[in-house]
């Protein structure tokens, strides 16, 4: 069985960008109301091991691990790596 591990440098995984003008204009009172999917949603609904506040600094495909500023992932084999800014 493959495990998908999703690491995100920031705190928010998915948010509604189309709502930003409403936030700036004061029609939405808090930026948290724009969050579409939390890390918990990815885990519970989609079965994805989603972790916030983790920055990947290197990936070693031969050893099947990834290293970050706050962790080292050797237990779960690296299946796929996806990065986003």
N, C-alpha and C positions, 0 to 999 in steps of 0.2 A: 504494500500500500504506500502511496506517495503522500507526503505531507507538504502543504504549501505554507511557507513561512513568509509573512509580509512585514517588513521592518520599515518604519517611518520615522524620519528625523524629528518631525514636529509632533504636535499633540492631536491634530485633526486629520482624519483619513479622507473624508469625503464631505464636501459642502456645496451648497447651491450658489454658484457664482452669479447666477442671474438675479439673486436677491441682494447683491452688494449695493446697487443704487438705492434700494429701499432702506438699507441700513444707514448709508451715508445721509439720506434725506430725512432720517428720523422716524420713518414709518415702521421700522423694526427696531425694537428697543435694545436688543442684545445680540451680539454676533453668534452666540451659541444656538440661536434659533435657526441659523442657516445650515447647521450640521445635518447632513443627509444620512450618513452611516457612521456609527462609532466603531471602535475596535471590538466592542462587545457584539455588535451586529455582525461583523465579519466572522467572529468566532461562532456565535450561536446559530445564525441563519445560513451561513455559507460554509462552515467548517474550516475556515482559514485561521491559522494561528497568527493573529495580527498584534503587533507590539508597537507602542508609541515610544518616542524619545530614544530611539536607537539609530545610530549613524554607522553605516557600513563603511569601513575604511579600506578593506581589501578583501578580495575573493580569490580562493585557491581552488580551481576546478579539479586539479589532480588529487588533492587531499580531501575534496568535497567538504570544505568548510569556509566559513566567512568570519572575518574579524571586524569588530567595531570599536568605537571609543569607549563603550561601557560594557562590552560582552565579548565572548568568543563562542561561536556556535560550532561544536564538533560532534554533538550527540545526534543531531538531525542531519542527514546527508543533504548537501546542497543540490536541489533538483533544478531550480531555475532562479535566476536573479533578475529582478526588475528594479530599475531605479527611476526616480522621478524628481524633478526639482520643484 
